[in-house]
């Protein structure tokens, strides 16, 4: 499998805290909002976000948070495909992930 985030997939991702990981996912959500009118850019952003979700889901440190992480991924997928199930928008998810990025930055 070819990763967009080569260095992260090679192991760097697993050195980041949960706040840092979810904050990075939030950055991709924010990019998806910005790219919404540009189909190609939007699709690339979605792919990168899903890749980061999958890396986070596969991080064994978060086994006790797996339900929350997989649910966030599910909400993201619903938002990009028309939010018919949960009525959650990318903007809603952007607000959710913002606090993780803020927490990660505060600890630096």
N, C-alpha and C positions, 0 to 999 in steps of 0.2 A: 504494500500500500504506500502510495506517495503522499507525504504530508506537506501542507502549506507551511506549517510551523516546524521545520526540520529540527532545530536545536531544542525546541520544547519537547517534541516527540522523542528525541534521543535521550531524554532523562531530566533535562533542566526543569521541565514542568513539575516534576515530583519533588523539587526542592522548594517550591513556592508554597506559601501558606494558603489556606482555603480562601481567605479574603483576597489575596493576590490573584488566585486563579479565577474566582468569580468576578473580580474587578476587570480582569482581562477579557472575560466573556462579555462583560458589560460594554467594553470598548467596541467589540464587534457588533453588539446590538446597536450602539450609537452610530456606528458606520453604516449599518443597514438602514437606519432611519435617513441618514444623509444621502444614501445611494438609491433611495426608493424609486425614483423616476428613470434610473439607468439600469435596465434589466441585467446586463452583463456584470456590472459592478455589484449590483444587489445580490446576484447569485453567488459571486465569489465571496462576498461578505457572509452570506448564509453558510456556505461551505466551511469557512474558517471558524465561525461560531460553533457549528456542530462538531467540528474537529476538537475544539477546546472543551466543549461539553463532554465529549467522549473520553478525552484524556483525563478530565476531572473524575468522571464516573469510574475510570479504571485505576484511579489512585487509591491504593488500599487503606490509606490513612482515614479516608472519609466514609468508611463502611457504615458508620452510625448516622451519616448525613445523606446516605444514598437516596433515600426516598425524596428528600427535598431537592437534591440536585437533578434527579431524573424527572421530577415534576416540573422544575423550572425549564428543563429541555422540552418537555411536552408542551408547556405554555408557549415557549418560543416557536415551536413548530406550528402550533395552532395560530399564533399571531401572524406568521409569514404566509400561511395558507388561508387567510381570511377570517380568523378568529371566530369561527362558528361554534366551537365547543365551549370555550371558556370566556369568550368576549374580552380577552386581554389583548391590548395593543402593544406594539413595540415600544411606545412611549411609556406604558405602564411598566414594562420590563426594564426599560432604561432607568426609571426611578428606583426600582428594586435593586438593580446591580450597582447603582451609584454609591450606595452606602457601603458596599463591600470595597469598592475602589477607595472611598474616603477612609475607611478603617485601615486598609493596607498602607495608604500614604501616611496616615497618622503614626503608624508604628515605625516608620523609617527614621 
